Amino acid sequence: MKILVTGAAGFIGYHLSNKLSQSGHEVIGLDSLNDYYDVDLKYSRLADLGISRSSINVGMIASSQTKQNFQFVQMDLVDSVHLNELFKEQKFDVVINLAAQAGVRYSISNPQAYINSNVIAFFNILECARNYEIKHLIYASSSSVYGINSDVPFKEDLRTDKPISLYAATKKSNELMAYTYSHLYNVPTTGLRFFTVYGPWGRPDMSPILFAKAIVEGSPIKVFNNGNLSRDFTYIDDIINGVCKVLDSPLPGLQSDSSAVRLAPYSLFNIGNNAPVKLMYFIELLEKALGNEAFKDMYPMQPGDVYETYADISLLKQFTGYNPATTIEEGVMHFVKWFKAYYSG
């Protein structure tokens, strides 16, 4: 298939673009290359995909020097004019939208960035999917939509109408917008609620790299809620395998009790590890792998943060056969091996 992957210079987008192009799909990656975090890491991911920095020009498609099936274009999804031109020209079969302004805490101080990147940009993607007859739109949602919810593990049918960060609110809005487009315009959509993805080439604003850097440098790490937090850490390879299974599986659609309501080609899944890990144990694994002890500064709970994430993945298993296979111990070792190699260079 011909697939557009947005956010292709990001953590998940890089890995997915690599996997899909290796599998024989024709992939065009798109990214705005904003400076929310170190752009050198984004350019390094693209270089690993065969796209040199010098070959990148805004709005122009660059071909990979090492991967026959991968091309890249720098573009902002807010730019609806050029986005429509891209869709009209390329005639994509599938769109996988991973582009978004990430980060819960950043959304508290920079709300406008989230409205632009997560709401307006997603609307533009939906419009293109409708106007250019995209066969399947897969998009990234987030476990943050569950807010402070004590009903664990989180199931897709739990109420998600009380987000505690603007980031979570924008992700919830994506789910509602996708449902509406599926219902009104018959656009096939699948939302994936990601749970704390980690691994090689990860985001430097997330705890694995923040902690690893501090441990290596002998600097204190910030441990929130005095360490009384749990996260459903999900290794990147398991996430990518799950996304590919969604791509290859037929849409289950919505079930309706009323024959008068037309079934919409819409689905929504948790995609996680189904095994929450205590934050302090995660730090302990990093310490062991890096060979240094962490200096820990304890902080209270932060605004917008949640105590625990825990994915019920039974629905995704039922429809796709998804089955995460990487233990936290294995995943941390793989991550640290990459971390040492990348940051020593």
ZAMARGU-4260 file (C-alpha; in steps of 0.2 Angstrom, whole numbers, plus 5000, padded with zeros to 4 digits):
<rodrens>
0) 5000/5000/5000 | 5005/5018/4999 | 5005/5025/5016 | 5007/5042/5024 | 5015/5042/5041
5) 5014/5059/5049 | 5027/5063/5063 | 5039/5052/5054 | 5054/5061/5062 | 5047/5057/5079
10) 5050/5042/5091 | 5036/5031/5085 | 5035/5038/5068 | 5053/5034/5064 | 5051/5016/5070
15) 5035/5013/5060 | 5042/5021/5044 | 5057/5009/5045 | 5046/4994/5048 | 5033/4998/5035
20) 5046/5002/5021 | 5055/4986/5025 | 5039/4977/5023 | 5037/4982/5005 | 5024/4997/5008
25) 5028/5013/4999 | 5030/5026/5013 | 5030/5045/5013 | 5035/5052/5030 | 5029/5069/5035
30) 5036/5080/5049 | 5036/5098/5053 | 5053/5096/5062 | 5048/5108/5076 | 5060/5112/5090
35) 5049/5106/5105 | 5064/5095/5109 | 5082/5093/5101 | 5080/5093/5082 | 5097/5085/5080
40) 5089/5069/5087 | 5075/5071/5074 | 5088/5073/5060 | 5097/5058/5066 | 5082/5047/5065
45) 5079/5053/5047 | 5097/5050/5043 | 5095/5032/5049 | 5081/5031/5037 | 5092/5037/5023
50) 5086/5055/5022 | 5101/5068/5024 | 5098/5085/5032 | 5105/5093/5017 | 5091/5085/5006
55) 5077/5092/5016 | 5068/5107/5009 | 5051/5113/5015 | 5037/5106/5004 | 5048/5096/4993
60) 5049/5077/4994 | 5066/5069/4997 | 5070/5051/4993 | 5079/5039/5005 | 5097/5035/4999
65) 5096/5018/5008 | 5078/5013/5009 | 5070/5010/4992 | 5052/5013/4998 | 5054/5028/5009
70) 5052/5046/5005 | 5051/5062/5017 | 5043/5079/5016 | 5044/5093/5029 | 5027/5100/5031
75) 5016/5107/5045 | 4999/5099/5045 | 4991/5116/5049 | 4996/5121/5032 | 4980/5114/5024
80) 4984/5121/5006 | 5000/5111/5004 | 4993/5096/5013 | 4978/5095/5001 | 4991/5096/4986
85) 5001/5082/4994 | 4985/5071/4996 | 4979/5075/4978 | 4996/5071/4970 | 5001/5056/4980
90) 4984/5046/4981 | 4988/5038/4998 | 4979/5022/5002 | 4981/5023/5021 | 4986/5038/5033
95) 4994/5034/5050 | 4994/5051/5060 | 5007/5051/5074 | 5010/5070/5072 | 5006/5079/5088
100) 5012/5091/5101 | 5016/5079/5115 | 5020/5082/5133 | 5007/5084/5148 | 5017/5097/5158
105) 5021/5108/5143 | 5003/5109/5138 | 5000/5119/5155 | 5012/5133/5149 | 5010/5132/5130
110) 4991/5128/5127 | 4991/5136/5109 | 5004/5124/5103 | 4991/5110/5107 | 4976/5118/5099
115) 4986/5121/5083 | 4995/5104/5082 | 4982/5092/5089 | 4966/5100/5085 | 4967/5111/5069
120) 4980/5099/5061 | 4970/5084/5065 | 4955/5092/5057 | 4965/5095/5041 | 4970/5076/5041
125) 4951/5071/5043 | 4946/5083/5029 | 4960/5076/5017 | 4954/5058/5022 | 4936/5062/5017
130) 4940/5072/5001 | 4953/5060/4994 | 4944/5043/4999 | 4958/5036/5011 | 4954/5018/5015
135) 4959/5019/5033 | 4965/5033/5045 | 4974/5026/5060 | 4979/5040/5073 | 4987/5041/5089
140) 4977/5044/5105 | 4984/5043/5122 | 4981/5034/5139 | 4980/5052/5146 | 4962/5053/5141
145) 4957/5041/5156 | 4963/5055/5168 | 4963/5051/5186 | 4953/5035/5185 | 4953/5022/5199
150) 4945/5008/5188 | 4961/4999/5183 | 4965/4991/5171 | 4958/5005/5159 | 4945/4998/5147
155) 4940/5007/5131 | 4922/5009/5138 | 4927/5019/5153 | 4921/5037/5154 | 4934/5049/5148
160) 4925/5065/5149 | 4936/5072/5163 | 4954/5075/5156 | 4966/5084/5168 | 4978/5091/5155
165) 4975/5101/5139 | 4985/5087/5130 | 4973/5074/5136 | 4958/5085/5131 | 4965/5087/5113
170) 4968/5068/5112 | 4950/5066/5117 | 4944/5078/5105 | 4953/5068/5091 | 4943/5053/5096
175) 4927/5063/5095 | 4931/5071/5079 | 4936/5054/5071 | 4920/5046/5077 | 4910/5060/5069
180) 4919/5059/5052 | 4917/5040/5052 | 4898/5042/5055 | 4894/5056/5044 | 4907/5053/5029
185) 4910/5035/5031 | 4929/5038/5034 | 4936/5022/5041 | 4946/5027/5057 | 4955/5018/5071
190) 4962/5027/5086 | 4976/5019/5097 | 4978/5024/5115 | 4996/5023/5118 | 5003/5019/5135
195) 5020/5025/5140 | 5031/5020/5125 | 5050/5018/5128 | 5065/5011/5119 | 5079/5016/5107
200) 5078/5033/5099 | 5065/5039/5112 | 5060/5056/5116 | 5073/5066/5127 | 5059/5075/5136
205) 5052/5058/5143 | 5058/5049/5159 | 5070/5036/5152 | 5082/5048/5144 | 5080/5061/5157
210) 5084/5048/5170 | 5098/5040/5161 | 5107/5056/5157 | 5106/5062/5175 | 5112/5045/5182
215) 5127/5045/5170 | 5131/5063/5174 | 5129/5061/5193 | 5115/5074/5193 | 5099/5072/5203
220) 5083/5065/5195 | 5066/5073/5199 | 5055/5059/5206 | 5037/5065/5207 | 5024/5060/5220
225) 5039/5053/5230 | 5040/5039/5218 | 5023/5032/5221 | 5018/5031/5203 | 5016/5016/5191
230) 5016/5016/5172 | 5012/5003/5159 | 5029/5005/5150 | 5027/4997/5133 | 5043/4993/5122
235) 5043/5002/5105 | 5044/4985/5095 | 5028/4979/5103 | 5020/4995/5099 | 5025/4995/5081
240) 5020/4976/5079 | 5003/4982/5086 | 5001/4996/5074 | 5005/4984/5059 | 4992/4972/5065
245) 4979/4985/5065 | 4984/4990/5048 | 4983/4972/5042 | 4966/4968/5051 | 4948/4972/5045
250) 4940/4986/5055 | 4928/4979/5068 | 4916/4994/5067 | 4904/5000/5080 | 4890/4989/5086
255) 4873/4998/5088 | 4857/4993/5097 | 4846/5002/5085 | 4844/4996/5067 | 4840/5014/5062
260) 4858/5020/5066 | 4870/5016/5052 | 4886/5007/5058 | 4901/5018/5057 | 4918/5011/5052
265) 4926/5017/5068 | 4936/5008/5081 | 4946/5013/5096 | 4959/5002/5105 | 4971/5003/5120
270) 4989/4998/5115 | 5000/4995/5130 | 5009/4981/5139 | 4995/4976/5151 | 5009/4976/5165
275) 5011/4992/5175 | 5028/4995/5183 | 5032/5004/5199 | 5042/5020/5195 | 5055/5016/5208
280) 5058/4999/5200 | 5060/5007/5183 | 5074/5018/5190 | 5082/5003/5199 | 5083/4994/5182
285) 5091/5010/5174 | 5104/5011/5188 | 5109/4993/5186 | 5110/4994/5167 | 5120/5010/5168
290) 5131/5004/5182 | 5128/5020/5193 | 5116/5025/5207 | 5104/5039/5205 | 5103/5054/5216
295) 5084/5056/5219 | 5076/5073/5223 | 5058/5069/5228 | 5044/5081/5223 | 5025/5081/5226
300) 5012/5076/5212 | 5013/5088/5197 | 4998/5096/5189 | 4991/5086/5175 | 4999/5070/5181
305) 4991/5053/5185 | 4995/5040/5198 | 4994/5025/5187 | 4992/5019/5169 | 4987/5001/5166
310) 4980/4995/5149 | 4967/4982/5146 | 4972/4976/5129 | 4960/4962/5127 | 4950/4971/5114
315) 4965/4973/5103 | 4970/4955/5106 | 4953/4949/5101 | 4953/4959/5084 | 4971/4958/5079
320) 4980/4945/5089 | 4991/4958/5097 | 5002/4951/5111 | 5017/4962/5118 | 5032/4951/5121
325) 5046/4962/5129 | 5048/4962/5147 | 5053/4978/5156 | 5070/4971/5160 | 5073/4966/5142
330) 5067/4983/5136 | 5078/4993/5148 | 5093/4984/5143 | 5090/4987/5124 | 5086/5005/5128
335) 5102/5008/5138 | 5113/4999/5124 | 5106/5012/5112 | 5108/5026/5124 | 5126/5023/5127
340) 5130/5021/5109 | 5120/5037/5103 | 5125/5049/5117 | 5143/5044/5117 | 5144/5048/5099
</rodrens>
